[in-house]
Amino acid sequence: MRKIDRDANRFKQIVRGKIKSDLRKYITHGEMIGKSGGEFVSIPLPQIELPEFRYGSKNRGGVGQGPGDVGTPIGRSGEGEPGQGAGEAPGQHILEVELTMDDLAQILGEELALPRIEPKGRANIVEEKDKYTGIRQTGPESLRHFKRTYKKALKRQIASNSYDPRDPLVIPIREDKLYRSWNPISLPQFNAVVLYLMDVSGSMTDDQKEIVRTEAFWIDTWLKSQYDGVTTRYIIHDAVAREVDEHTFYHTRESGGTRISSAYALANKIIEESHSPLDWNIYILHFSDGDNWGEDNRHCIGLLRDQLLPRCNLFCYGQVESPYGSGEFYRELEEAFDEAPNLALSEIRNKEGIYDSIKEFLGRGR
């Protein structure tokens, strides 16, 4: 390995260690969400600079030169009041490094000790790929196996007593040439669908939606590292639920009452029509402040028990604390589903709670 490669690998390890040590800060403050794009994400890291001497301009005088009395402040002639005009002192330097989303997911898994997910159901897509598994005597020159061809030609020349060790020239003929061969193999491509559900009634503030957005980014990052394909769908609800795009999901605010069962019924309909549990690994994440019309809680529990939980790999409910006061839906689910293996509950009091909430949701390896 070249020295430059060793240095590059060492730098990558330093960056990974720095990100892991500050991962809670990055998750909490959402510093990477706005910088993500495509397959890479930019991460701001403090840059360390070694101290160095800075020399002043020439012909500016030296020690003890120029007018002035003892105690007179030293400064440049014509200098304005402190804090006015352009400054010359260096500010804090930030180094931005790029990581692939797979690297970011690996760091997340290592730091939170997340288990690998075991997909359920059968593969949604079976993809055929060519794998080089053998040798044949015919083929294109681009697939010629040079080592085997050389050995066969050498054996032939030795057997025919035409090989001269003093002039070790080995010339393959047509019969010596061997080529790599391939066979098609079927590889299952496990897919997943993630349904995000969110209460957009008047009690859900922009700060609460930012918490949801931050947590959804990290959950998506982990799930995409576990599956070959991830489809994301969004549902918002107050008293009525509807499917929307991502931008609408995070920027809509309604007024009026709340019926959580409307979102659960719509999610169940989407699964029935488009995402059979036989072909898809299904994840549902619902975020709300916990306020729900009292008579609707029983309906929600029935939909979960009879329809959604039997079809899902994992159902997550995150109750984001509201400045107007949070409801009791979390407690209702906690009492109704004490031992459900694929139901994860989390109370998210503020941005500091995102880190622990992600671990509560994804720590089950489902």
C-alpha positions, 0 to 999 in steps of 0.5 A: 500500500502506498504511503498516501493510501495509508494516510488517507485511511488513517484520516478516514479512521480519525473522521469516523472516530470524531463522528462517533464521539459526537454522534448524539450532537449531530442527531440532536441538532440535525446538522447533516439533514440539510447537507445530504444529497444523493449518495453522500452527506457532508459533515462539519468538523472543527479544524485544528490549525497549528500555531504559527508566527505572523509577521507585520508589515515592513518599515513600521518601526521597532521597540521603543520607537515613536512618540508616546508616554508611559501607560499610553495604549499601543495601537495604530494611528487613526484606529477607531473605537473597539468593535468598529470596522472590519476585523483581522483576527481569524475565526473558527475554521470548519472542515467539511468531510463527505461520507457515503450514506452506507458509512453513516449507517454503519457508524449509527449502527455501531454507536447505538449497537443496533442489531442487523435486521432479518427481513421477513417474507419472500423477496419482492424481486429476484434478480439474475446476475452472472457469476464467474464460476468455471473455466472453458476452452472457448470464449472472448479474448477479454475473458482469457485466463492468463495464468491457467493458459500459461500453465497449460502451455508450459506443461505442453512444451515440457511434455513435448521436450521443447522447453529450454530453461536457458531460454524460457519462452512460453508461447501458447497455441490455440489448444492452450487457451482457457477462458473464464465462464459464467453461470446466471444465479438468482439473487433475492432483492428484499424490499421494504416500505416505510409509512410515516404517519403524523398528527398535523392538528393545531397542537403540533408545532413546527419544533415538533415537526423538526423533531420528526423530520430529524428522526425520520432521516436517521431511521431512513438511513438505517433501513436503506442500509438493510434493504436493497430498496426502500419505498417511503409513503407519507400520511397526515391526519387530524380528524381525517387522514390523507396521503401526501408527498414529503414536503407537504408532510413536514409543512402542513398544519391544520386545526380541528380535532384528532382521530388517529384511527383515520390514519391507521385505516388509510395505512391498512388500505395502502398495505392491502392495495400495494404492499402485500406482507408476503412480498414486502417488509413493512414499517409504520412510524406514527408521530403525535402529541398523544391527543385523540378523541376519547372514543377513538382510542378503542378503535385504534387499538382494534386496528392495531391488534387485528390489522396492522401488527400482524402485517408489520415487521415493526410499528413504532409510535413516538409521542412528541411532547407538546407545549400545549400538553400531551395526551394519553394515547401512549399510555393506552397503547402501553396498557393494551400491548404489554408484550407485543414484540413488533410494537415499539413506543417512545416518548420524545420530550425534546430534541435531546430525546431523538437519540434514545428514541431511535435506539428504542425503535431500531434496537429490536432488529426487526 
